């Protein structure tokens, strides 16, 4: 058979094969499990995202609408009405043994231990071990062939426009993340505020995601979350600039039903990291897409949501510059 005939037949076979199913938009349920609080350091705002089959979605942290008006930024913690005495306390693991011939590791001093575990001129990751945390630091962190144990927190730093800034934080023991864009030109830095969870969200004193291992691929700026009960997800730093930080999440296999959550605080509208929510529903045959908005504490569960925004319209005296969050791009097969 002539070669050109074989090529034509091969092309015809490919054209007749069924096309791979593309990810289609999915509407999710937003469940509001927030409770009232008087402590500004309590994560009493809890918005959970629920769906049967999610393949991917996007998380965006963007400066609040009023950031251009800020001249004074309040980022100090406020423990005025807080009682943390009943919080779980797990001591930090002992420092790893020193290599042969090296001086012995320094004893615990009551201050965090800091280590740079990856570094290039434009991107680096710093790890911290605190004297104690509410969960054990038992999740290994892998970058290439190097594994680091006993970390409570990782910071991801980037250098852009001749300025280095920390833009993403993760706590491996409980799966909490924080994100923020690069600072606007009139502010030296901005605050973190709300946290988010990605993966099978469960309750153990507070919502958390149990991780078995956390990997990072510097070339693609992608974290791989290996969940304790199986499955994994990839979280990629897709974009970061002076307006927003965009994180693309892709599940490997079947995603958990409660696949993500936003955790934040609200005491009053002027003392909150999240004060309001807005959402858009997914259009369906005979029903157009619609928008809704509400104060976060009176918001009731929403169905068939294609976009959720959680943030502030007026400045707060707590973490004044902290970003708003948007969850969107929900897709599945």
Secondary structure, 3 states (H helix, E strand, C coil): CCHHHHHHHHHHHHHHCCCCCCCEECCEEEEECCCCCCCCCCCCEEEEEECCCCCEEEEEEECCCCHHHCCCCCCCCCCCCCCCCCCCCEECCCCCCCCCCCCCCCCCCCCCEEEEEEECCCEEEEEEECCEECCCCCCEEEECCEEECCCCEEEEEEEECCEEEEEEEEECCCCEEEECCCCCCCCCCCCCCCEEEECCCEECCCEECCEEEEEEECCCCEEEEEECCCCEEEEEEEEECCCEEEEEEEEECCCCCEEEEEEECEEECCEECCCEEEEEECCECCECCCEEEEECCCCCCEEEEEEEEEECCCCCCCCCCCCEEEEEEEEEC
